[in-house]
Amino acid sequence: MKNDRKPKVGLVFDDSLDSNDGVAQNVKTLGAWLSDHGYDVKYLVGETKLKSWHGGQVYSLSTNLKVRFNGNRLSMPLLSKKSRLKKVLDKEQFDVLHVTAPYSPLMAQRLILMAGPRTAIVGTFHILPSGGLSRLGSRLLRVACSISLRRFDGFASVSRPAQEFARQAYGISSSVIPNPVDIKRFRTDKKAGDQKRIVFLGRLVERKGCRQLIKAFAKIYKDYPGCELVIAGDGPERKSLQKLARRLKISGHTRFLGYIDEKDKPQILGSATIACFPSLYGESFGIVLIEAMAAGAGVVLGGNNPGYSSVLADKPELLFNPRDTQSFANKLQSFLDDAALARQASAWQGRTVKQYDIDVVGAQIIGLYDDAIANRRQKSHNRHHE
């Protein structure tokens, strides 16, 4: 930018920033890092109570409707008023709009189409649909957003599976830039002690696989006196999971912590002998795996789905099939019993997590912005001389 002025960035997200779910947390992490590095960041999002984030104004631009998609609970925007969107765009004069994709034709697409000709637009694909309805929904979104897709100046995807989805479903080529974690924030002195502890952290919904973890733990807990299963998080399955733990006679060895504040995540994850995430499907990445590694969990295990495999592929012994209860139980036992195996996994995690640090990923995002701005300037120059 001229005079070394850093670009003004608008982070566009159809959902709410009031939660700390995966994509919302990604938007917040990136926005905070950009602000800390001198970028003027604003948030153009769906219905949100949050007024600002790390000094950047949050614009709540729609009324949202809560829906279920791809095994998640989301909020989708209803039709945003063009006058409202235009007022924000005219006021801010963004150099870059960074759009979370796939996106809604009712809010994000309207912003994209109304953006000025000198505003560069980039998108990041965060989703890997599973199931027929989710894939159908994605195809319908592609049709609905076909006009605005031509307006983009660059795309990224958070993983190779998300990249392949963008190619197959949208016909889009994208670079892989992973979800970032602020490793400094997750560092903690709290480590697993002599007591063996298996920790799960996530929403208590069917696709996250906590039910499968409880069944696997029930097969091994008697072999490890004092070993406990810690379930951190809340959701609609909590009561049924507690009932299952009682039925399997492991409720005395299982703690349900309920909703976890972001500030408490590092300590909980860092205390784990094994941090275990048996998600069954619907993962495009594995941000919770990275968070557990950053927090210093002893061993981090993940269900063998495409998103988690994209993180753990170089260490396949850390992957497992959550639906095979006996094999799952054997996997837990192998890392509880074999200290050398656990140390090797931990050393690999310590090396691997560095590539996901926000300082590394943030530099890649800035590169995406710089390329998009250059492309946008060239297009504007060419149109001016036509």
Secondary structure as GFF3:
##gff-version 3
##sequence-region A 1 386
A	DSSP	three_ten_helix	2	4	.	.	.	ID=ss1
A	DSSP	beta_strand	8	13	.	.	.	ID=ss2
A	DSSP	alpha_helix	22	36	.	.	.	ID=ss3
A	DSSP	beta_strand	40	45	.	.	.	ID=ss4
A	DSSP	beta_strand	52	53	.	.	.	ID=ss5
A	DSSP	beta_strand	56	60	.	.	.	ID=ss6
A	DSSP	beta_strand	64	69	.	.	.	ID=ss7
A	DSSP	beta_strand	72	77	.	.	.	ID=ss8
A	DSSP	alpha_helix	82	92	.	.	.	ID=ss9
A	DSSP	beta_strand	96	101	.	.	.	ID=ss10
A	DSSP	alpha_helix	108	114	.	.	.	ID=ss11
A	DSSP	beta_strand	120	125	.	.	.	ID=ss12
A	DSSP	alpha_helix	132	144	.	.	.	ID=ss13
A	DSSP	alpha_helix	146	149	.	.	.	ID=ss14
A	DSSP	beta_strand	154	157	.	.	.	ID=ss15
A	DSSP	alpha_helix	160	170	.	.	.	ID=ss16
A	DSSP	beta_strand	175	176	.	.	.	ID=ss17
A	DSSP	alpha_helix	183	186	.	.	.	ID=ss18
A	DSSP	beta_strand	197	201	.	.	.	ID=ss19
A	DSSP	three_ten_helix	206	208	.	.	.	ID=ss20
A	DSSP	alpha_helix	210	220	.	.	.	ID=ss21
A	DSSP	three_ten_helix	221	223	.	.	.	ID=ss22
A	DSSP	beta_strand	228	232	.	.	.	ID=ss23
A	DSSP	alpha_helix	238	247	.	.	.	ID=ss24
A	DSSP	three_ten_helix	251	253	.	.	.	ID=ss25
A	DSSP	beta_strand	254	258	.	.	.	ID=ss26
A	DSSP	three_ten_helix	262	264	.	.	.	ID=ss27
A	DSSP	alpha_helix	265	270	.	.	.	ID=ss28
A	DSSP	beta_strand	274	277	.	.	.	ID=ss29
A	DSSP	alpha_helix	287	295	.	.	.	ID=ss30
A	DSSP	beta_strand	299	303	.	.	.	ID=ss31
A	DSSP	alpha_helix	306	312	.	.	.	ID=ss32
A	DSSP	three_ten_helix	316	318	.	.	.	ID=ss33
A	DSSP	beta_strand	319	320	.	.	.	ID=ss34
A	DSSP	alpha_helix	325	337	.	.	.	ID=ss35
A	DSSP	alpha_helix	339	352	.	.	.	ID=ss36
A	DSSP	three_ten_helix	353	356	.	.	.	ID=ss37
A	DSSP	alpha_helix	358	384	.	.	.	ID=ss38
###
